[in-house]
């Protein structure tokens, strides 16, 4: 059943629709696809003999489901969903959307609620979403529209901005964070470092529960962002390439996956930077040469791709307001994702001796599919970088600084 909602969404969602068999990737390949209890019961009542046999073959009950959402799952056939039919979903082709499971119906959409209004975005693991969101050379903008949405969609986060002091500051903080990330007078790394400076200050005062102090910090940093001395201050921050490579190598090698494209990009990055070599100096030399000759010239012209990536992350995750993480953890996760994406684009550009916007988007899409859907891996990243024996905020600068 569909219902009309007031929806805040990035403008790329105005154009999004599944491209079906023309898609360069497959939603169903390699993932465990959960089937909710309601859909499972519908499948058990199907009278069509051929489809009924397929349902019995491929739909399996979970032994100990934690909720009705993962009551059962689709057994993969050679790594892909058994219902795939020439690049399209066989269930949808035969019965329409009404018989899709909640997971299949919703993907790649991400649904949050802020003060009773729906916020709709999408995961960049979908190639069409990645293309629409990342290749837009203009500032990412957002619309408020009335939209008919399926009531079966699952919420990721439900935020009430009148609840607590911190939540009451949601809109000024979010708007300013997006302003920082879209400030094209600064390089993308400098924007992310400046965002870290803001997050560090907010982290220090959040527990004071003082709304006035939070607004004063926002105003203070707005003045700093327009200061002519900011670029000079950011330029003085030390660049430690050897530590950056070491950290990113560890993160990259811990996320190896059998996804064909992601595996290809990872292997090219390893070869480009000689990460299998015992001589760190060779890796640093290859890294710097690739940066000067291929990566920096590309990013100088196409920095909007990484900018759009960060803005989409901030919007869809309700950055700094997800109750499952604190400010430091949320910032670490954002920096880690950005740094790993940039590292792979840099690596493939160095290996190929060229880079194109379309290939950069393909790298981000494959990365998003493998890494961003793995909550355990994301937590492990955060834990590994949040070390009590070191300054995590300073470590983030090491990862970002180019």
ABEGO torsion letter per residue (X at the ends): XBBBBBBBBBAAAAABBBAEAABABBAABGBBBBBBAAAAAAAAABABAAAAAAAAAABBBBABBABAAAABBBBBBGGBBAABBGGBBAAAAAAEAAABBAAAAAOABBBBBBGGBBBBBBBAABAAAAAAAAABABBBBBBBBBBBBBAABBBABBBBAAABAAAAAAAAAAAAAAAAAABAABBAAAAAAAAAAAAAAAAAAAAAGBAAAAAAAAAAAAAAAABAAAAAAAAABBBBAAAAAAAAAAAAAAABBABAAAAAAAAAAAAAAGAABABAAAAAAAAAAAAAAAAAAAAAAAAAAAAAAAAAAAAAAGBGABAABBAAAAAAAAAAAAAAAAAAAAAAAAAAGBBBAAAAAAAAAAAAAAAAABAAAAAAAAAAABBAABBAAAAAAAAABX
